[in-house]
Amino acid sequence: MHYPHRTSRIKRKRAIGFRARMKSAHGRKMMNRKRRVGRSLNVADK
């Protein structure tokens, strides 16, 4: 039986979490773009 791919929560947070986004200039740009459009910024809750 084939199981779905499950990334660990820690790995997910480290890859696409808030701190990971803030680390790079492109990530910060992305956050600001989303803020401008009016999105809430919970980047990786689960």
Biopython code that builds the backbone (N, CA, C, O; Angstrom):
import numpy as np
from Bio.PDB.StructureBuilder import StructureBuilder

atoms = [
    (1, "MET", "N", (0.841, -1.189, 0.000)),
    (1, "MET", "CA", (0.000, 0.000, 0.000)),
    (1, "MET", "C", (0.880, 1.244, 0.000)),
    (1, "MET", "O", (1.912, 1.289, 0.670)),
    (2, "HIS", "N", (0.461, 2.249, -0.757)),
    (2, "HIS", "CA", (1.270, 3.468, -0.880)),
    (2, "HIS", "C", (0.775, 4.533, 0.090)),
    (2, "HIS", "O", (-0.409, 4.872, 0.100)),
    (3, "TYR", "N", (1.692, 5.060, 0.907)),
    (3, "TYR", "CA", (1.312, 6.108, 1.844)),
    (3, "TYR", "C", (1.692, 7.473, 1.297)),
    (3, "TYR", "O", (2.676, 7.595, 0.567)),
    (4, "PRO", "N", (0.924, 8.502, 1.641)),
    (4, "PRO", "CA", (1.247, 9.842, 1.149)),
    (4, "PRO", "C", (2.554, 10.347, 1.748)),
    (4, "PRO", "O", (2.960, 9.933, 2.833)),
    (5, "HIS", "N", (3.191, 11.235, 1.031)),
    (5, "HIS", "CA", (4.465, 11.794, 1.470)),
    (5, "HIS", "C", (4.230, 12.708, 2.655)),
    (5, "HIS", "O", (3.484, 13.680, 2.542)),
    (6, "ARG", "N", (4.853, 12.416, 3.792)),
    (6, "ARG", "CA", (4.654, 13.252, 4.964)),
    (6, "ARG", "C", (5.963, 13.885, 5.417)),
    (6, "ARG", "O", (6.858, 13.205, 5.917)),
    (7, "THR", "N", (6.058, 15.191, 5.234)),
    (7, "THR", "CA", (7.243, 15.902, 5.690)),
    (7, "THR", "C", (7.085, 16.154, 7.179)),
    (7, "THR", "O", (5.979, 16.422, 7.649)),
    (8, "SER", "N", (8.174, 16.070, 7.922)),
    (8, "SER", "CA", (8.046, 16.340, 9.343)),
    (8, "SER", "C", (7.756, 17.818, 9.537)),
    (8, "SER", "O", (8.166, 18.647, 8.725)),
    (9, "ARG", "N", (7.051, 18.149, 10.606)),
    (9, "ARG", "CA", (6.647, 19.530, 10.840)),
    (9, "ARG", "C", (7.844, 20.437, 11.036)),
    (9, "ARG", "O", (7.839, 21.591, 10.608)),
    (10, "ILE", "N", (8.864, 19.912, 11.683)),
    (10, "ILE", "CA", (10.064, 20.718, 11.924)),
    (10, "ILE", "C", (10.737, 21.077, 10.603)),
    (10, "ILE", "O", (11.118, 22.226, 10.380)),
    (11, "LYS", "N", (10.880, 20.076, 9.728)),
    (11, "LYS", "CA", (11.507, 20.313, 8.423)),
    (11, "LYS", "C", (10.711, 21.329, 7.625)),
    (11, "LYS", "O", (11.277, 22.208, 6.975)),
    (12, "ARG", "N", (9.372, 21.196, 7.682)),
    (12, "ARG", "CA", (8.495, 22.102, 6.944)),
    (12, "ARG", "C", (8.659, 23.530, 7.457)),
    (12, "ARG", "O", (8.788, 24.470, 6.672)),
    (13, "LYS", "N", (8.651, 23.684, 8.779)),
    (13, "LYS", "CA", (8.801, 25.007, 9.391)),
    (13, "LYS", "C", (10.133, 25.628, 9.006)),
    (13, "LYS", "O", (10.215, 26.815, 8.690)),
    (14, "ARG", "N", (11.186, 24.799, 9.038)),
    (14, "ARG", "CA", (12.522, 25.329, 8.743)),
    (14, "ARG", "C", (12.660, 25.725, 7.283)),
    (14, "ARG", "O", (13.415, 26.636, 6.944)),
    (15, "ALA", "N", (11.930, 25.038, 6.426)),
    (15, "ALA", "CA", (12.026, 25.322, 4.992)),
    (15, "ALA", "C", (11.159, 26.506, 4.582)),
    (15, "ALA", "O", (11.611, 27.382, 3.845)),
    (16, "ILE", "N", (9.897, 26.537, 5.064)),
    (16, "ILE", "CA", (8.990, 27.571, 4.566)),
    (16, "ILE", "C", (8.316, 28.370, 5.671)),
    (16, "ILE", "O", (7.295, 29.017, 5.438)),
    (17, "GLY", "N", (8.881, 28.327, 6.870)),
    (17, "GLY", "CA", (8.295, 29.077, 7.982)),
    (17, "GLY", "C", (8.582, 30.564, 7.886)),
    (17, "GLY", "O", (9.253, 31.030, 6.966)),
    (18, "PHE", "N", (8.062, 31.293, 8.849)),
    (18, "PHE", "CA", (8.216, 32.749, 8.878)),
    (18, "PHE", "C", (9.691, 33.151, 8.923)),
    (18, "PHE", "O", (10.124, 34.031, 8.178)),
    (19, "ARG", "N", (10.456, 32.503, 9.799)),
    (19, "ARG", "CA", (11.869, 32.851, 9.966)),
    (19, "ARG", "C", (12.662, 32.546, 8.703)),
    (19, "ARG", "O", (13.583, 33.278, 8.342)),
    (20, "ALA", "N", (12.290, 31.456, 8.037)),
    (20, "ALA", "CA", (12.975, 31.077, 6.795)),
    (20, "ALA", "C", (12.713, 32.124, 5.717)),
    (20, "ALA", "O", (13.606, 32.473, 4.944)),
    (21, "ARG", "N", (11.469, 32.624, 5.675)),
    (21, "ARG", "CA", (11.120, 33.637, 4.681)),
    (21, "ARG", "C", (11.863, 34.944, 4.955)),
    (21, "ARG", "O", (12.325, 35.609, 4.027)),
    (22, "MET", "N", (11.975, 35.305, 6.229)),
    (22, "MET", "CA", (12.599, 36.567, 6.599)),
    (22, "MET", "C", (14.114, 36.538, 6.372)),
    (22, "MET", "O", (14.760, 37.584, 6.304)),
    (23, "LYS", "N", (14.662, 35.349, 6.257)),
    (23, "LYS", "CA", (16.111, 35.210, 6.129)),
    (23, "LYS", "C", (16.631, 35.747, 4.803)),
    (23, "LYS", "O", (17.709, 36.338, 4.749)),
    (24, "SER", "N", (15.860, 35.542, 3.725)),
    (24, "SER", "CA", (16.338, 35.957, 2.408)),
    (24, "SER", "C", (15.588, 37.181, 1.909)),
    (24, "SER", "O", (14.451, 37.434, 2.309)),
    (25, "ALA", "N", (16.231, 37.930, 1.039)),
    (25, "ALA", "CA", (15.619, 39.137, 0.477)),
    (25, "ALA", "C", (14.374, 38.781, -0.315)),
    (25, "ALA", "O", (13.371, 39.491, -0.251)),
    (26, "HIS", "N", (14.433, 37.676, -1.066)),
    (26, "HIS", "CA", (13.286, 37.266, -1.881)),
    (26, "HIS", "C", (12.108, 36.863, -1.001)),
    (26, "HIS", "O", (10.951, 37.135, -1.322)),
    (27, "GLY", "N", (12.424, 36.216, 0.105)),
    (27, "GLY", "CA", (11.363, 35.818, 1.032)),
    (27, "GLY", "C", (10.669, 37.041, 1.599)),
    (27, "GLY", "O", (9.443, 37.079, 1.702)),
    (28, "ARG", "N", (11.461, 38.045, 1.967)),
    (28, "ARG", "CA", (10.887, 39.277, 2.522)),
    (28, "ARG", "C", (10.033, 39.981, 1.483)),
    (28, "ARG", "O", (8.977, 40.531, 1.795)),
    (29, "LYS", "N", (10.511, 39.956, 0.220)),
    (29, "LYS", "CA", (9.741, 40.564, -0.870)),
    (29, "LYS", "C", (8.391, 39.871, -1.002)),
    (29, "LYS", "O", (7.357, 40.518, -1.172)),
    (30, "MET", "N", (8.418, 38.558, -0.923)),
    (30, "MET", "CA", (7.202, 37.776, -1.064)),
    (30, "MET", "C", (6.211, 38.126, 0.042)),
    (30, "MET", "O", (5.015, 38.282, -0.207)),
    (31, "MET", "N", (6.727, 38.247, 1.274)),
    (31, "MET", "CA", (5.877, 38.580, 2.419)),
    (31, "MET", "C", (5.226, 39.936, 2.211)),
    (31, "MET", "O", (4.031, 40.102, 2.452)),
    (32, "ASN", "N", (6.012, 40.903, 1.764)),
    (32, "ASN", "CA", (5.476, 42.248, 1.555)),
    (32, "ASN", "C", (4.432, 42.263, 0.450)),
    (32, "ASN", "O", (3.433, 42.977, 0.536)),
    (33, "ARG", "N", (4.671, 41.462, -0.598)),
    (33, "ARG", "CA", (3.721, 41.354, -1.700)),
    (33, "ARG", "C", (2.388, 40.820, -1.156)),
    (33, "ARG", "O", (1.321, 41.343, -1.477)),
    (34, "LYS", "N", (2.466, 39.780, -0.336)),
    (34, "LYS", "CA", (1.251, 39.189, 0.230)),
    (34, "LYS", "C", (0.550, 40.177, 1.161)),
    (34, "LYS", "O", (-0.678, 40.259, 1.183)),
    (35, "ARG", "N", (1.345, 40.926, 1.930)),
    (35, "ARG", "CA", (0.753, 41.930, 2.824)),
    (35, "ARG", "C", (0.008, 42.987, 2.030)),
    (35, "ARG", "O", (-1.085, 43.409, 2.409)),
    (36, "ARG", "N", (0.614, 43.417, 0.914)),
    (36, "ARG", "CA", (-0.010, 44.450, 0.081)),
    (36, "ARG", "C", (-1.358, 43.994, -0.453)),
    (36, "ARG", "O", (-2.318, 44.764, -0.484)),
    (37, "VAL", "N", (-1.421, 42.733, -0.874)),
    (37, "VAL", "CA", (-2.659, 42.198, -1.418)),
    (37, "VAL", "C", (-3.701, 42.056, -0.303)),
    (37, "VAL", "O", (-4.905, 42.044, -0.559)),
    (38, "GLY", "N", (-3.216, 41.950, 0.929)),
    (38, "GLY", "CA", (-4.128, 41.873, 2.068)),
    (38, "GLY", "C", (-4.260, 40.490, 2.642)),
    (38, "GLY", "O", (-5.271, 40.172, 3.269)),
    (39, "ARG", "N", (-3.249, 39.650, 2.439)),
    (39, "ARG", "CA", (-3.320, 38.296, 2.999)),
    (39, "ARG", "C", (-2.767, 38.285, 4.405)),
    (39, "ARG", "O", (-1.897, 39.084, 4.750)),
    (40, "SER", "N", (-3.278, 37.373, 5.216)),
    (40, "SER", "CA", (-2.693, 37.192, 6.542)),
    (40, "SER", "C", (-1.455, 36.329, 6.360)),
    (40, "SER", "O", (-1.386, 35.530, 5.426)),
    (41, "LEU", "N", (-0.487, 36.485, 7.238)),
    (41, "LEU", "CA", (0.816, 35.880, 6.974)),
    (41, "LEU", "C", (1.141, 34.672, 7.839)),
    (41, "LEU", "O", (2.230, 34.603, 8.407)),
    (42, "ASN", "N", (0.224, 33.722, 7.952)),
    (42, "ASN", "CA", (0.613, 32.483, 8.616)),
    (42, "ASN", "C", (1.199, 31.585, 7.550)),
    (42, "ASN", "O", (0.471, 30.834, 6.901)),
    (43, "VAL", "N", (2.518, 31.652, 7.360)),
    (43, "VAL", "CA", (3.137, 30.996, 6.210)),
    (43, "VAL", "C", (3.094, 29.481, 6.293)),
    (43, "VAL", "O", (2.839, 28.820, 5.286)),
    (44, "ALA", "N", (3.336, 28.915, 7.462)),
    (44, "ALA", "CA", (3.287, 27.453, 7.566)),
    (44, "ALA", "C", (2.744, 27.070, 8.928)),
    (44, "ALA", "O", (3.498, 26.942, 9.892)),
    (45, "ASP", "N", (1.442, 26.889, 9.006)),
    (45, "ASP", "CA", (0.860, 26.572, 10.300)),
    (45, "ASP", "C", (1.000, 25.106, 10.640)),
    (45, "ASP", "O", (1.213, 24.742, 11.797)),
    (46, "LYS", "N", (0.877, 24.256, 9.617)),
    (46, "LYS", "CA", (0.872, 22.825, 9.927)),
    (46, "LYS", "C", (2.192, 22.184, 9.589)),
    (46, "LYS", "O", (2.363, 20.981, 9.785)),
]
sb = StructureBuilder()
sb.init_structure("model")
sb.init_model(0)
sb.init_chain("A")
sb.init_seg("    ")
for serial, (resi, resn, name, xyz) in enumerate(atoms, 1):
    if name == "N":
        sb.init_residue(resn, " ", resi, " ")
    sb.init_atom(name, np.array(xyz, "f"), 0.0, 1.0, " ", f" {name:<3s}", serial, name[0])
structure = sb.get_structure()
